[in-house]
Amino acid sequence: MTKLTLQQDTALKEFGLCFIELPIVSETFQDFDDLRFNRDYQSDPQCMMLTGETGSGKTRLIQEYRRRVNANSGFRHSDVPVLITNISSNKGLENTLVQILSDLDTFGCHQKKRGMKTDLTKKVVRNLIAANVELLIINEFHDLIKFKNYQEIQIITSALKFISEAANIPIVLVGMPWMKDIINDSEWGSRLRRRKHLEYFSYIRKEDREHFRLLLVGFSKRMSFDTRPVLHSKELTRALFAVCRGEFRQLMVFLYEACKMALQNNDHTLNEKTLAETFDKLGCEHLSSNPFTIKFKEIPIPVLSIPSRYNPNALEEKDEIIDRVFEYIY
């Protein structure tokens, strides 16, 4: 393993942690701000749903918002204005409530240990209030409600409604797009007046290509090379889109590995040769040829033709979620 110099190490870390605030991200941050602001003026907290396919950038978005808000010096050390709780797959309501308490403990908001006999929902409310939580974000919420029957989902939504009202805290449900098809509770649904959906990037229309190209420009500006990389050329834009299929996370992972390889090779910039070598190193299940070494017109353009969806008529759990489908055009 090639060691990096201190300067290279800093450059790689900065790129790996960089955040590009796209318009949809700014809009979502404003929604979060509004939810926190409105709670002081309404008895019934507004809530929100944030959806997006796998790799669309949901988790990165909420983590960045938490980082910005919780780092504010205006809060007490024990305050947790924005709390993110991640749902474990196939876990129930009780595990989720325990996870919320555990997440508060992580921030130093120690709860009194009185055993599991105490009503968990009330315990969560007390601890959220004590930590001055202003916004509770439940990530991967679809994992909490999938494979559940109507009665089980009602119990979950009723508990969250109680927590939101009793603690006067807005809740943001983050997950896959199809989770909105499972939440059929009209009363809870009316609370989710604010909704945002993170789309995959697209390449078909000219304005879509320009949007993706500007993202590549943003990444280039955050790479600390002697010469700024030019990732937004016509050829590289199409090749990079073919690799990531419009997924923000896949693009970020690929560019990080390419940046690391260039730094390890002491290159002055990130060029097409290194991108091709990165592709050979990582591989790509949906591409049979290296898009950085073939002709422009031979590079396939992935198109999300059918999003992932929920099948309520499935006889087995493995058939309940139908994966997304991509088509490839030239």
KEZA-238282 format. One record per residue: x negated, y, z of N, C-alpha, C, O in turn; residue in one letter. Coordinates in pm, whole numbers, plus 50000, padded with zeros to 5 digits. Example, Ala and Ser with C-alpha at 12.3 -4.5 7.8 and 13.67 -1.06 7.14 Angstrom:
% residues 2
486814943150780487704955050780486804967050780485764966850846a 487154977550708486334989450714487105000350787486595011450804s 
% end
This chain:
% residues 330
499164988050000500005000050000499125012550000498275014250087m 499335021149903498555033449890499015043749993500195046950002t 498055048750071498395058850171498505072550106497815075650009k 499385080550162499565094150113498765103850198498535101450317l 498335114750138497695125250216498775132050300499965129850279t 498355140250395499315147250480500245155950396501445156750422l 499685162550296500485171150209501485162950127502645166950111q 501035151550076501925142849999503015136950087504165135750046q 502635133250208503595127650303504705137750333505885134350336d 504315150150354505295160750380506195162850259507415164550273t 505595162750140506375164950017507405153949997508535156649958a 507015141450024507945130250005509075130650107510225128050073l 508735134050231509775134950334510765146050302511975144350318k 510245157250257511125168550224512075164850111513255168550114e 511565157650012512445153749901513455143149947514625143749909f 512995133650026513895123150073515035128350158516105122250163g 514815139750224515845145650311516555157450248517405163750312l 516215160650124516795172550062518295170850040518795159650027c 518975182050036520435181850018520805192449916520415204049928f 521575188349816522015197649713523505200349733524325191249723i 523835212849761525225216349791525975219749663525925231049614e 526655209849610527475211649491528765218949527529115219549645l 529485224449430530735231649459531735223649541532345229049633p 531915210849510532885202649584532425200949729533255199749819i 531115200949751530575199949886530875212649964531295212150080v 530665224149902530945236949967532425237950004532775242750111s 533295233349913534735233649940535075224650058535905228250142e 534455213050064534725203750174534215209250306534895208150408t 533035215250305532515221550426533465232450475533675233950596f 534035240150382534975250650420536225244550482536765250150578q 536685233250429537825226250490537505222150633538325223750723d 536305216750653535895212750788535875224850882536355224050995f 535325235850834535305248150914536725252650950536995256551064d 537615251950852539005256150876539675247250979540415252151065d 539435234250973540025225051070539585228551211540395228551304l 538295231451227537775234951359538325248351406538625250051524r 538465257751314538995270951348540475270151386540895276151485f 541245262851309542705262551328543135256051459544225258751508n 542305247551514542695240351635542945249751753543675246251846r 542355261551749542565271251856543875278951840544275286551929d 544545277051728545765284751700546985275951671548065281051643y 546795262751678547905253651650547975242951757546945238151806q 549185239151794549365228651894549245214751832548995204951902s 549425213951702549355201151631548185201751533548325207451425d 547025195951569545835197251486546045191851344546625181151325p 545555199251247545555194251110544475183551097543465183851167q 544695174151007543695163850981543385163450832543955171150754c 542495154750792542025154950654541595141050609541215132750690m 541675138750477541185126350419540135129750314540375137850224m 538975123450325537895125150228537615111550165537215102150234l 537815110550035537635097649968536595098549857536225109449813t 536135087049815535165086249706534715071849689534665064249786g 534385068249567533905054749541532545052449607531915061949655e 532115040149611530805036649665529715044949598529645045649475t 528865051149679527735058649625528055072649579527215079049516g 529255077649610529625091149563529065102249651529125113949614s 528505098649767527855108649853528645112749976528355122950037g 529645104750013530495108250129529685108850258529755118750331k 528915098350285528165097750411527115108750419526945114950524t 526425111150310525405121650308526035135250335525445143650403r 527225137350283527925150050301528275152450447527985163150502l 528885142550511529315144650650528115145350744528165152450845i 527045138150713525845138950796525225152850789524755158150889q 525215158650670524645171950654525485182350726524935191550787e 526795180850721527655190350792527425189350943527305199551011y 527355177250994527075175451137525735181551175525625188251278r 524725179351092523395184751121523445199951132522875205751225r 524115206351038524155220951037524905226551158524455236151221r 526035220451190526845225751300526225222651435526105231451520v 525825210151456525315206151587523965212251620523565212651736n 523255216951518521955223351543522115237951584521135244551617a 523335242951582523605256851618523245259351764523725252451853n 522395269051786521915271951922523005277752012522795279352132s 524165280851954525225286752034525965276752120526775280652204g 525705263752100526385253552178525525249052296524295250152294f 526195244052400525465238352513524805225352469525195219252370r 523785221352544523055209052510523975196852513523785187452436h 524945197052601525845185552617527015185752519527775176152512s 527155196652443528275197752349528005189652222526865188952174d 529055183652169528965176352042530095181551952531115174851939v 529925193251892531025199051815531535190251702532735189851674p 530615183151635531025174051527530535160051561529335157651575v 531475150751573531135136951607531505127851491532635128151442l 530545119751446530795109851340530755095951401529795092251468i 531805088451379531865074451422531975065651299532845067551215t 531085055851289531085046751175531815033851211531545027751314n 532735029851125533525017751147532755005551098532205005650988i 532714995151180532124982551138533174974351064534354974551100s 532744967150963533674959550880534424949250961533854942051043s 535734948650937536624938650998536724939951150537074930251217n 536434951651204536604953951347537944960851371538454967951283k 538514958751489539824964151519539784977551588538724983851600g 540954981951633541084994951698540244995751825539575005851848l 540284985451907539544985752034538054987752010537414995652080e 537504980651912536084982251881535764996451834534705001851863n 536705002351761536505016051713536475025951828535635034951832t 537395024251923537435033252039536175031652123535625041452173l 535725019352139534485016952213533315023452139532405028852202v 533335022952006532265029051928532235044151945531165050151953q 533415050351952533475064851976532835068252110532065077752119i 533155060452213532555062752345531055060652340530295068052403l 530625050552267529195047852254528485059252181527385063052219s 529125064552077528525075752004528395088052092527415095452081d 529355090252179529255101452273528125099252371527415108652407l 527935086852414526825083552503525485086352435524535090752499d 525425083752305524205086052230523775100652238522585103752236t 524755109452246524465123852254524315128552399524205140452425f 524305119052492524085122752631525335126452706525255131552818g 526485123852648527755127052716528195114552792529075107252746c 527605112152905527805099552976529215098453034529715107653099h 529815087253007531145084453057531035076253185530035069453207q 532045076953266532065069053388532445054653355533425052253285k 531665045353404531905031253375532925025653473532625023453590k 534125023353423535175018153509535755005053456536825000653496r 534994998953363535484986253311536454988253197536854999453167g 536824977253134537684977853018539154978753052539994979652962m 539504978353180540914978953218541504992753193542704994253171k 540635002953197541115016553173541635017653030541035012052938t 542725024753011543285026852878542235033552791541825044952818d 541785026652687540695031752605541055044752535540215053752523l 542295045952489542665058252419542565070352510542075080852469t 543025068952635542935080052730541475082852767541095094352788k 540705072352774539285073952805538565081552693537715090152718k 538915078252571538345085352456538735100052459537895108752435v 539985102852489540465116752496539665124552599539195135552571v 539525118952719538795125952827537365129052785536865140052809r 536715119452723535315121352686535135130752567534155138052560n 536075130552476536025140052365536165154352416535465163452371l 537085156252510537295169552568536055173952646535625185452636i 535495164652724534315167852805533125171952719532315180252758a 533025165852600531895168952511532195180752419531375184152333a 533375186952437533765198352353533695195052203533255203152122n 534155183152170534195179152029535255187351956536395188452002v 534885193151844535795201451765536285194451639537295198351580e 535565184051599535945176751478535455162351490534265159851510l 536385152851479536045138651484536125133051343537195133251281l 535015128051293534965122251158534805107151170533835102351227i 535765099851116535715085251120535285080350982536055081050886i 534055075550973533485071250845533805056550818533935048550911n 533935053250691534315039650648535655035550707535835024050748e 536605044850711537905042150772538625030650705539425023750768f 538355028450577539015017450506538715003950571539524994750565h 537525002850634537174990150700538024987550823538124976250869d 538644998050876539494996450994540894991750957541544984851035l 541354995350839542754992350804542914981550697544024976550677i 541834977750629541994967450527542254953850594541814951450706k 542964945250524543324931850572544204932450697544274922750773f 544884943650718545794945050833547234945250782547514949950672k 548144939850865549554940550827550134954150868549444962250930n 551384956350834552014969450858552004973051006551704984351042y 552344963451092552414966151236551044969851291550924978951373q 550004962851247548654965751295548204979751252547564986951329e 548544983551130548174996851082548925007651160548375018251188i 550195004851194550975014351272550355016751409550335028051458q 549855006251470549215007451602547965016251591547715024651677i 547195014251485545975022051464546295036851442545695045551506i 547235039551353547565053551323548215060451443548005072451464t 548995053051521549625058951640548575062651743548675073151807s 547555054051760546485056951856545705069351813545375077851897a 545405070451684544665082051635545495094751648544965105451679l 546785093651625547675105151642547655109851787547585121751814k 547715100351881547685103852023546375110752059546375120852129f 545265105252011543945110952042543835125151986543365134152054i 544275126951863544205140051800545025150451876544565161651898s 546235146651916547115155951986546645158552128546585170052172e 546305147852201545935149352341544625156852359544475164652454a 543675154652269542375161452279542345174352198541375181852203a 543425176852122543505188552034542305189051940541615199151929n 542075177651872540935176351783541395171551646542075161251636i 541055178651540541345173751405540485161651373539325160751414p 541045152351299540335140251260540195139751108541145142651036i 539005136251062538765134450919538555119550893537665113350951v 539375113950806539255099950769538455099150639538855104850538l 537335092050642536445091150527536395076750478536185067550557v 536585074850348536525061250298536805060050150536735069850075g 537115047850108537355044849968538695050749922539595052550003m 538815053649792540045059949742541315051949768542375057649789p 541195038649767542395030349781542955030049922544035024649944w 542245035750019542765035250156544035043550169544845041250259m 544215053350079545435061550085546665053150050547775056650089k 546465042149977547595033349943548005024650060549105019050060d 547135023450160547445014950276548135022950385548975017750458i 547775035750396548365044250500549755048650453549885058550382i 550765041350495552135044250450552945051750555554115054850532n 552335054650670553035061550777553315076050734552375083850716d 554585079450717554935092850669554525103750766554105114650725s 554645100950897554295111050997552805113750996552375125251004e 551995103150988550545105050984550135110950849549245119350842w 550805106250744550475111450612550685126450602549945133250531g 551695131650672551975146050668550885154050737550735166050713s 550115147550823549015154450891547815156050797546995165050815r 547745147350699546595147650608546865157050491546785153150375l 547195169450525547515179250421546285182850339546395185950220r 545145182250401543905185350329543285172250278543065162850355r 543015171750149542425159750090541375163949987541575173049907r 540255157149993539205159349895538735145749843538685135849916k 538405145649714537915133249652536605136149581536535145349498h 535575128449612534275130049547534225121249423534205108949434l 534205127449307534175120049181532735115949148531775122249193e 532605105249069531315102249009531005113048905531915119348850y 529735115148880529365123948770529745117148638529825104848630f 529965125248537530365119948407529435125348299528705135048320s 529485118848183528575122748074529325125347944528735129847846y 530615122447941531365122647816531535136847761531165139547646i 532085145747840532325159347794531065167947810530205165047893r 530965178247730529795187047733529635193547870528525194447922k 530755198047930530675204548061530265194648170529625198548268e 530625181848153530215171548248528715169148240528035167748341d 528205168648117526765166748099525995178548157524925176748216r 526535190448141525875202448195525865202048347524895206148410e 526955197348406527045196148552525985186448603525325189148703h 525825175148535524825165248575523425170648551522515168348631f 523245177748442521935183548411521505193448519520335193848558r 522445201548567522135211248673521755204148803520935209148880l 522355192448827521955184548944520505180248931519755180749029l 520115176048811518725171848789517765183648806516655182048857l 518195195448763517385207548784517185209948933516095213448978v 518265207949009518175209749154517195200149218516435203949307g 517215187649174516265177849227514835181549189513925180149270f 514645186049065513305189949019512715200849107511535200549140s 513545210549144513085221749225512665217349365511935224549434k 513115205849407512825201049542511685190949544511415184649647r 511005189349431509845180549423508585189049426508415198149345m 507695186049519506495194249539505315188749459504425182349514s 505325191249329504205187649242503525200449194504095211349202f 502295198949143501595210649089502385216748974502455228948959d 502975208048893503815212448782505225207148805505415195148825t 506205215948802507585211648828508045201748720507905204548601r 508595190348760509085180548663510235186148580511015194448627p 510325181548457511445185248370512305172648352512075164648261v 513285171248440514145159448437515405161648354516125152148324l 515655174148316516925177448253516845178448101517725184348038h 515795172648042515765172047895516895163147846517455155247922s 517235164447720518335156747662518115141747680519045134447713k 516875137347658516565123047666516605117947809517195107447837e 515975125347902515915120648040517275121748108517605113448193l 518055131748072519395132948131520215120448101520875114948189t 520185116147975520955104247936520385091648001521145083048047r 519065090548006518445078648066518745077748215519065066948266a 518635088848286518905088948430520375086348458520715079848558l 521245091248372522675088448391522955073648371523755067748443f 522285067548273522465053248249522055045148371522675035048404a 520995049548437520505042448556521485043448672521785033448736v 521985055448699522805057548819524305055648797525045054248893c 524755055548671526185054148637527045065148698528245063348720r 526425076448725527165087448784527215087348935527845096048995g 526555077648998526555076549144525445085249202524275083849165e 525805094149291524825103049354523775095149430522575097949419f 524215085249507523275077649590522255070049506521065070049538r 522715063549397521795056049312520785065249246519615061649231q 521225077149207520305086749147519265091249248518075092149216l 519705093949370518785098549474517755087849507516565090949524m 518185075449517517275064449548516235062849437515045061149464v 516695063249314515785061449201514755072649194513565070049177f 515205084949208514275096249201513305096449318512155100549303l 513755091949434512855091049550511725081249520510555084249545y 512075069449468511055059349437510105064349328508905061749334e 510645071449230509795076949124508865087649179507685088249142a 509385095949266508575106549328507465100349412506325105049409c 507795089949486506795083149568505685077149482504505078249515k 506075070749373505095064649283504165075149224502955073049215m 504725086449184503915097149126502925102749229501775105549195a 503375104349352502495109449458501385099349489500235103149509l 501735086549492500735076249519499685075549409498535071949433q 500105078949287499175078849173498425092149158497635093949065n 498695101449251498085114749247498385122149116497555129549065n 499575119949064499985126848942500315141448973500705144849085d 500155149948873500445164148892501925167348875502395178148912h 502665157748819504105159648800504765145948788504085135748785t 506075145848780506835133448757507205133048610507975141448563l 506675123248537506895122748394507685110348352508045101948435n 507935109348223508735098348168508075084848190508755074748212e 506755084548185506015072048205506265066448346506515054548362k 506215075148446506455070748584507905066548603508185057048676t 508835073448539510245069648547510455055748488511205047648543l 509775052948378509885039748316509305028948406509875018148419a 508185031948469507555022348561508425020148684508495009048737e 509075030648730509995029348845511155020348809511585012148891t 511675021848688512775013148644512314998548641513044989648686f 511124996048588510604982348583510424976548723510624964648745d 510044985048816509814980648954511124977349024511234967149091k 512114986049010513374984349083514334974849012515104967749077l 514294974848879515274967048805516634973848807516834983748876g 517564968448730518904974248722519844963648665519704959648549c 520794959148745521654948148704522514951548583522804942748501e 522924964048570523854967448462523174971848333523854975048236h 521834972148331521114975848209520154964648169519404959548253l 520174960948043519304950247995517974955547943517004948147932s 517924968547910516704974647858516334986947939517194993348000s 515064990147940514575002048011514995014547933514525016547821n 515875022947989516385034547915515325045247888515555054347809p 514175044047954513105054047936512135049947825511205057447793f 512355038047766511435033347662512145030247531511495026447434t 513455031947526514195029047403514655042047337514545052847396i 515155040947215515595052747143516815059147210517595052447277k 516945072147189518015079847254519385073847229520165071947323f 519695070747105521025065747071521265051447118522395046547114k 520205044747163520355031047213520625030747363520925020147418e 520525042247429520765042947574522275042447599522995051347554i 522765032247671524205031147696524685041847794523975045547887p 525905046447772526515056347861527595049447943528625045547888i 527385047748074528395041248158529615050348179529465062348200p 530785044548173532025051848197532865043848296533155032148273v 533255050248407534125043548503535525042848442536245052748439l 535895030948395537185029448327538315026048424539445030548406s 538005018148527539015014448627538395015948766537415009048795i 538925024548852538385026048987538705013849073539565005849038p 538025012549185538345001749278539765003749328540245015049337s 540444992849361541844993949401542224983049499541534972949513r 543324985549566543834976649670544964968249613545874973549548y 544904955249637545924946049586546744940549703546324930949767n 547894946449732548704942149847549314928349831549794922449928p 549314923149709549924910049683548914898649683549254887349649n 547684901549722546644891149723546984880349825547484883149934a 546704868049788546964856749877545794854249971545974848250077l 544594858749934543414857050017542714870550034542814879249948e 542014871950146541334884650175540334888450066540174900250034e 539654878450010538624881349910539194887549783538464893549704k 540504886049764541144891549644541884904649672542524910249583d 541804909449797542604921149833542024934149778542764943649751e 540704934649762540064946449706539494942849569538674933849557i 539944949949467539484947549330538424957949296538664969949306i 537254953249257536114962249235536324971049111537124967749023d 535604981949106535634991348993535114984548866534404974448873r 535484990048753535054984748624534434995948541535015006748528v 533264993148485532595002748397532634997848253532554985848226f 532755007148161532575004348019531305011447974530855020948038e 530735006847864529495012847814529665016847669530025008647584y 529415029447641529535034547506528195040147460527265041647540i 528095043147331526835048047275527065060647193526125066247138y 
% end
